[in-house]
Amino acid sequence: MMQRFTMVILIFCLAASAGRVRAEESTCTVRYLSAEHVYLDTGSNEGLVVGSKVMLTRGGKAFAELEVVFAAGHSSSCLVEHREGEIKAGDTGLYEPVKEISTSTVVAVVDSVPPPRTRETWTQSQGRQVDNHLKMRGSVALQWDHSNAGPDRELQTDLVSIPFRVRIQKPDQNWIFRARGSLRHITRNGYSSGIPGKEWRNRIREVALLWGDHRLAWNFALGRISTRATASAGPFDGVNISRDLGLGLRLGAFFGFSP
């Protein structure tokens, strides 16, 4: 007989974005995908701006969340924040469009409130202000798993694990830091001398610094890297360089060592 007890504590760290005027939800469609980005058929003219969140749905159920990292007039590119299934061309997305603010309104607001403490960049081609604050998102969980085994339940195992997922982004400098994995410590009692009583079994799937220039479509990654384009090789410690050629095509190279 075996008894098992599990306790999980979740801690979520969500970054708040700057306030914007929003309207009712609108829809968009996934046009195509690359190794790192999801491209939509909707852009700034329809109210999608850098930092907007897009919820992908299929069959009336949400299965993925995207964040817009570049927006043209009628198209945009996004990074995948979270997904529970494969993203395909033709999937429908929901988002809250950002209303345009007239120049006179902006002047009135600036005259009536003190200047902000942090610097913001005005993007003339988009005709709006872009939030350049440091953004951090992710989650950390603390899990304790205790089990008793054996006829007299004399074999005991305690597993303490800390799974984590962290993403830090500086939009005006085009770089992102990503880390995900789990720290695990195992304690055993009552087992033979050949089985260690205590041991660490950590899993670090990704700890990488990424940089991308959306105007030139270049992307660089350094560290422990794990991408869909290199999934067949698994996570590796090294460098990845790629360029988006458009139409769902990407050319790149990577080299490093398997951890």
C-alpha positions in Angstrom: 0.0 0.0 0.0 1.1 3.5 -0.7 -0.1 6.8 0.7 0.7 10.1 -1.0 0.2 13.7 0.0 0.9 16.7 -2.3 0.7 20.4 -1.5 1.3 23.1 -4.1 1.6 26.8 -3.5 1.5 29.1 -6.5 3.0 32.6 -6.6 2.3 34.7 -9.7 4.3 37.8 -10.7 2.4 39.8 -13.3 3.7 43.1 -14.6 1.1 45.9 -15.0 1.3 47.9 -18.2 0.7 51.6 -18.6 -2.9 52.8 -18.7 -4.5 53.2 -22.1 -8.0 53.9 -23.4 -9.5 50.6 -24.6 -12.7 49.7 -26.4 -14.7 46.5 -26.6 -13.0 43.2 -27.7 -12.2 42.8 -31.4 -11.1 39.8 -33.4 -8.0 39.0 -35.5 -6.6 35.9 -37.3 -3.2 34.2 -37.2 -1.7 34.7 -40.6 1.5 32.5 -40.3 4.1 31.4 -37.7 7.9 31.5 -37.5 10.3 29.9 -35.1 9.8 32.6 -32.5 6.9 34.8 -33.5 3.2 34.5 -34.4 2.0 36.9 -37.1 -1.5 38.4 -37.2 -3.5 40.0 -39.9 -4.3 43.0 -37.7 -2.2 46.0 -36.7 -2.1 49.5 -35.3 -5.0 50.7 -37.6 -7.2 48.2 -35.8 -6.1 49.1 -32.3 -3.2 46.6 -31.8 -0.2 48.2 -30.2 3.1 47.0 -28.7 2.3 45.4 -25.4 -1.3 44.4 -26.3 -2.5 41.0 -25.2 -4.2 38.6 -27.7 -6.1 35.6 -26.5 -6.2 32.8 -29.1 -9.4 30.7 -29.1 -10.5 27.5 -30.9 -13.9 26.0 -30.6 -14.9 28.8 -28.2 -12.1 28.0 -25.7 -9.0 30.0 -25.1 -5.7 28.0 -25.4 -2.9 30.6 -25.9 -2.0 34.1 -24.9 0.2 36.3 -27.1 1.9 39.7 -26.6 2.4 42.1 -29.5 6.1 43.1 -29.9 5.7 44.9 -33.2 2.7 46.5 -35.0 2.5 47.8 -38.5 -0.7 49.3 -40.1 -2.5 46.1 -40.8 -0.2 43.4 -39.4 1.6 42.6 -36.2 4.1 40.1 -34.7 3.7 38.5 -31.3 5.6 36.4 -28.8 3.8 33.4 -27.1 3.3 34.1 -23.4 1.4 30.9 -22.7 -0.2 28.1 -24.7 -1.9 24.8 -24.0 -2.0 23.5 -27.6 -0.4 23.9 -31.1 -1.0 27.3 -32.7 -2.0 27.1 -36.3 -2.6 29.6 -39.2 -6.3 30.6 -39.2 -6.7 30.6 -35.4 -8.9 33.4 -34.1 -7.6 35.9 -31.5 -9.5 38.3 -29.2 -8.0 41.6 -28.0 -9.0 45.0 -26.6 -8.3 47.7 -29.2 -6.6 50.9 -28.1 -8.4 54.0 -29.1 -6.5 56.8 -30.9 -6.0 59.9 -28.8 -6.0 63.3 -30.6 -3.1 65.7 -30.3 -5.2 68.3 -28.5 -6.2 65.7 -25.9 -2.5 64.8 -25.3 -1.6 68.5 -24.8 -4.4 69.0 -22.3 -3.3 66.0 -20.3 0.3 67.1 -20.2 -0.6 70.6 -19.1 -2.8 69.3 -16.3 -0.6 66.6 -14.6 3.0 66.6 -13.5 5.5 65.0 -16.0 6.1 61.3 -15.4 9.2 60.2 -13.5 10.2 57.6 -16.1 11.1 58.2 -19.8 8.8 57.3 -22.6 9.5 57.3 -26.3 7.2 58.8 -28.8 6.9 56.7 -32.0 5.9 59.0 -34.8 5.2 56.3 -37.3 2.6 54.7 -35.0 1.3 58.1 -33.6 1.3 57.0 -30.0 3.4 56.6 -26.8 5.2 53.4 -26.2 5.7 52.2 -22.6 9.4 51.5 -22.1 9.3 50.4 -18.5 11.1 47.3 -17.5 8.5 44.5 -17.6 8.7 41.2 -15.7 6.3 38.3 -15.9 6.3 34.8 -14.8 5.4 32.4 -12.0 7.0 30.4 -9.2 5.4 27.4 -7.4 6.4 25.5 -4.3 5.4 21.8 -4.3 5.9 19.2 -1.5 5.2 15.6 -2.3 5.3 13.0 0.5 4.7 9.3 0.0 4.8 6.1 2.1 5.5 2.7 0.5 6.1 -0.9 1.5 4.0 -3.4 3.5 4.5 -1.5 6.7 4.9 1.9 5.1 8.5 2.2 6.3 9.8 3.6 3.0 9.3 7.4 3.0 10.0 9.8 0.2 9.8 13.6 0.3 10.1 15.6 -2.9 10.3 19.4 -2.7 10.3 21.2 -6.0 10.3 24.8 -7.1 9.2 25.1 -10.8 9.7 28.6 -12.2 9.2 30.6 -15.3 10.5 34.2 -15.6 10.5 36.7 -18.5 12.1 40.2 -18.2 11.8 42.6 -21.2 13.0 46.1 -22.0 11.0 47.1 -25.1 13.0 50.1 -26.1 16.3 48.0 -26.2 14.8 44.9 -27.9 16.2 42.5 -25.4 14.5 39.8 -23.4 15.7 37.6 -20.5 14.0 34.2 -20.2 14.5 31.5 -17.6 12.4 28.3 -16.9 13.0 25.0 -15.1 12.6 23.5 -11.7 14.8 23.0 -8.6 14.1 19.6 -6.9 15.4 18.1 -3.7 14.6 14.5 -2.7 14.8 13.0 0.8 14.5 9.2 1.3 14.1 7.2 4.6 14.2 3.4 5.1 15.8 2.5 1.7 19.0 0.4 1.2 22.4 1.9 1.4 22.7 1.8 -2.4 20.0 4.5 -2.7 21.1 8.0 -1.7 19.2 9.5 1.3 19.3 13.0 -0.1 20.0 14.4 -3.6 19.3 17.3 -5.9 17.7 16.8 -9.3 17.5 20.2 -10.9 16.1 20.8 -14.4 17.1 24.0 -16.1 15.4 24.1 -19.5 16.3 27.7 -20.4 18.3 30.6 -19.1 18.9 32.8 -22.1 19.4 36.5 -23.1 17.6 37.2 -26.4 17.9 40.3 -28.7 15.8 41.0 -31.8 15.7 43.9 -34.2 12.1 43.9 -35.7 13.1 46.3 -38.5 15.8 43.9 -39.8 14.1 40.7 -38.5 17.4 39.6 -36.9 17.3 37.6 -33.7 20.1 36.5 -31.4 20.1 34.3 -28.3 22.9 33.5 -25.8 22.9 31.0 -22.9 20.9 27.8 -22.3 18.5 28.0 -25.3 15.3 26.1 -26.0 13.3 27.1 -29.1 10.8 25.3 -31.4 13.3 25.7 -34.3 16.0 23.7 -32.3 13.6 21.3 -30.5 15.0 18.3 -32.3 18.4 19.0 -30.7 16.9 19.7 -27.3 18.1 22.5 -25.0 21.8 23.5 -25.5 24.3 25.9 -24.0 25.5 28.2 -26.8 24.5 30.8 -29.4 21.6 31.0 -31.8 21.4 33.4 -34.7 18.4 33.7 -37.1 16.7 36.0 -39.6 13.0 36.1 -40.5 12.7 36.0 -44.3 8.9 36.4 -44.3 6.2 34.1 -45.5 6.9 31.8 -42.6 10.5 31.2 -43.6 13.5 31.6 -41.2 17.2 31.1 -41.9 19.6 30.7 -39.0 22.4 28.7 -37.3 23.1 27.6 -33.8 26.0 25.9 -32.0 26.8 24.9 -28.5 27.0 21.9 -26.1 24.3 19.7 -24.7 23.9 20.2 -20.9 
